[in-house]
Structure formats: structure tokens, C-alpha cells
């Protein structure tokens, strides 16, 4: 027997309540997306219980969520059209706005309001996506492209001169839903700032806030602009001019606690050294190798992240990026680190066929070497060195069965490639986890380093100290090679980092701060994990705009006093069968913990700690 309307309504309300209870685990975005169909169905059923209501109300449930707002305005529209009849002006602007709004819809946003010569669009409502800020910017760039086409048409058909638009974008929390515009109501500081940014943009310009920029670092070519003043903001607001989309990007995902972006604490000396090394390479043509070493979680990736952000805002010429990462499972495969480097640069995917990978190698090296026979020979020999099968190529006759000749010619062509590439613009190579790099690739890095004094090229390697157990003389005696060791943060720096992470709290009790600082022992990753523990245990409540700290609960929490204890406590919260497996696996010692830390850092803990289990165990097989 089917359930009555009242029973269905009761079940739906219970389901909605249960989904709401998962916010702390799933996050607002996932919960709000999941609730949409349930709320719609509930409204339909409730309207059937009382037919006099008629259709279910259009007013959606009010909610607070992260969105990206795009404001677009036609510059000086009144002056441009003052020679036209009002009806013609209306027709022109209606047609133009519809065409200009098309990229918004195609990139997952929707226009919430049209004005006479512009519109407001929102990305992230009703369905939020992780890359909403990126999609908003891509839509903005396409809007400008359409505006340029419109400018030519309007000049020919209506003698309208200099048709241009300007765009402003901001990302932030907004209140959604209300009486004024029903489901399209969007209110909050993000709205005010987006409007102000749009008005500050030059004709033909696309300005974004820092709130948006931090979500898309590395994806677009941007230029930092003079900060702007905005009503409701006590300090000038940083803004960035978006120029275009980068053809290939380097992006480092940094761990954050509850979405709070933090400044880098400490490491200023090391960052300044990297900046100076690149400027020297660019201005003097003298390349360098820098190896950054430090224990897991000490901040190597964060240092690269900050360096990359600085490079992104440099004036032309544009720096060309290469990125490679050593992997434990491929440590015994010759040139696997170099292969990863070029797979990133040429976008060679794991599921590409052999033929697809070979075509990408030919195209990638062809951009520098050209497309004649000699260029193909260079590409095929390098490709074969990187373990891509070019054995059928006629260019490999005579070297295919001679590993030494293949190596020598392959490395020689690699030097020629970077020489030619760096003559066009400076080159930066990031190599992470080289403690898992294969020896042949590490030898190749040294070989390339010998030619660096004549090249505007910087190689930055990140490694754990275990590299020096395998290669104790790595970089020693090489004038072009510098070793930077990242030590744990001092207690003063650790206290600063706690303040940064908990900056949304009105006051941080001394006992809580010192507890975290003592347990982390100067390791930023462990410090973040400790604060996540305190959030999970209810000591820190981040659900409000001003975070609340309940010291009475701190007395009930057993906070670990050592680094190993931090991870152990995080794992103790797992189901018993998973915890037992990990305890058994931990007999392999420090190797287990290091790989577990690496996986947590790479994947983050936002996806749920239970996902750490298969990842960690897979790395041990």
C-alpha cells in the first residue's frame, strides 16, 4: 500500500533533516546540491495537501553559500546611442545583452538581473561546482570576444563608435533567496564588491578580486592592479586584471582548514633566494639549480606555491613552466621523472594510446625544433629515451640497440631543446619528491645543470632528506647548485600560524595555542591536523562568521603531544576494522607514516579520512 501524502511529507522532512546533519562532513556545497530535489518535491506534496494553496510557492528556502558574481556593463551606452531613436536603442541593447549573456549559461552560470545596459550573473547557485570562479572568468573572456565582434557590426550598421564592455568578478558568501527577486535574490558584501570592481575596470577590461584570484591562481595570465576603495571595506581591496588563459599551468593545491586561506609563515629568506635566482637567470642569463629539502609536512610545497604566485604576477616576458614529480612506484624505471616532466608539458595522459602519446611528443618538440626530418629525429630519439615506443621510426636506426648512444644523443637534444626554448622566454622547472626520482633522471638533471651558466633557466627540486642517503654528494661542489634546508618552524612562527588559521575567532586562548604549538613541534602540516582535530571534537566551532572556542571541551580532549601521536589520534577515529589494518601495516615503520602523510597532503582530508586507508595501503604494496 502506497504511503499517504502526510507520510510522504514526513519522510521527506526527515530525509532533509538527515542530509542537513551531514554539513560538517560533506560541506555546504554538496549538501545544498543534494537538497534541491527534496525541497522541490516537498513543496509539491504540501501544495496537494491544501489544494487552496494552488501552485507551490516559487520562493526558495533562504540559504547562505559561496558563489561567484559577475557584473557586466556596456561602457558609456547613453553617449554611444544618443543619435538613435529610442526604439532602435532598445532593439540594439536587447540583442547585444542576449548575445553577451550566452557565455554565462554555457559556463554553468545564469543571469539573475538585466539592467538597461548590463547584467548581473551568478555562478554556484543552485548547483555549486569546485571551479565556479574559473568558469566565471572564462565566461568573462568570451564576453569580451563577443563584444569585439559586436563593435564591428554596430559600427557598420548603426554608426556606433567604440562599443566596449567592462566586467568585475568577486567570490564570497552570499544570502540567496528572498522576496525581491525570488530565487534570483543574491545579497551580501560579495554583491557590493563585485559592483565596485566592475565600475573600476577599464573599458575592455576584466577585473577580479583577490577572493576570486586565490581560486584560479596559475590558470590565467593576470596583472596586479592598484587596490581600489569599496564601501564597507576598511582597507583598499586588491584587484587583478585578467589578460588571457595560460596554455599550460602549474597549480599546487595547498591545504586549508575550513576554507581559511593563510599567509605563509616563515620561509621568507628561502622565498627571497628563489626570487633572486630567477631574476638573475632572466637578467644575466645565468641559470641555477636549487634543491629544497625538509621532512614531510614542513612546507616545501607551500614554498613552491608562493614562489609560483610571485612568478605569475611578473611583467613580460612570460615564464614557461615545466613540472615533474618523482613517484615511489616508478623509482626503478629509467628516466621516469623526465617522462613525467614532459607528460605534464605536452599533456600526455595516462590513458593515451601509444600513437596519441607519440603524436604529442612530435608536436611538443616540433614547436621548438620545427617539423622537418631533423626535428622528427630529435623528437623520436628523446621520446625513445623517455620509454615511449618509437622503435619503428627510421630515425632510430643505429641507436636503437645502442643504449649509450641513445642516452648521449637524447641528452644532447634535450640540452638543445632547452637552449632554444629559453632564448624565447625564461624557463622554470619544478621537480617535486625527487627522493623518489630514478637515478638516470637525476643524472640528467646534473647534466643539464652543467649547461645552466649560459641559460636563463631555473630548476627547483623539492625532496625529503632521504635523497642524501642515496646520493650524499647531490649538488656538492657545483657552483650552479644551492641547497636550502627547511627546518621546523620556531615556536614564535608556530604561534603566528595558529593565529592565521584561527583568525576568524575573536580571541584565541593561550592554553589552546600552546597546546597546538607544542604538539606540532614546528611542522605546519601537523599543526593544521591538530586544529582539525579540535574542530571535529567541538573545541573550535567554525559554523558562524565569528568562530567560537569552547575551552570546557578542551579539558575532555586528549591532544597528542608528539607528531606520531597526531596521526595516530586522527586514525583512531576511524572504524575499528580500518584501524586494525593500519596498526598492522605500521610495522613497516617510518616508511608507512611518511607515505601516509604524503597521501593526506596530496588528497587532503576533505574527502573523508576513510579514503586515506586504501591510498596508504596501496602505496605499501
Secondary structure by P-SEA (a helix, b strand, c coil): ccccaaaaaaaaaaaaaaaaaacccccaaaaaaaaaaaaaaaaaaaaaaccccccccccccbbbbbbbbbbbbccccccccccccaaaaaaaaaaaaaaaaaaaaaacccccccccccccccccccccccaaaaaaaaaaaaaaaaaaaaaaaaaacccccccbbbbbbbbcccccccccccccccccaaaaaaaaaaaaccccbbbbcaaaaaaccccccccccccccccccccbbbbbbbcccccbbbbbbbbbccccccccccaaaaaaaaaaaaaaaaaccccbbbbbbbcccccaaaaaaaaaaaaaaccccbbbbbbbbbbcccccccaaaaaaaaaaaacccccccaaaaaaaaaaaaaacccccaaaaaaaaaaaaaaccccccccccccccccaaaaaaaaaaaaaaaaaaaaaabbbbbbbcccccccaaaaaaaaaaaaacccccbbbbbbbcccccccccccccccccbbbbbbccccaaaaaaaaaaaacccccccaaaaaaaaaaacccaaaaaaaaaaaaaaccccccccbbbbcccccccccccccaaaaaaaaaaaccaaaaaaaaaaccccaaaaaaaaaaaaaccccccaaaaaaaaaaaac
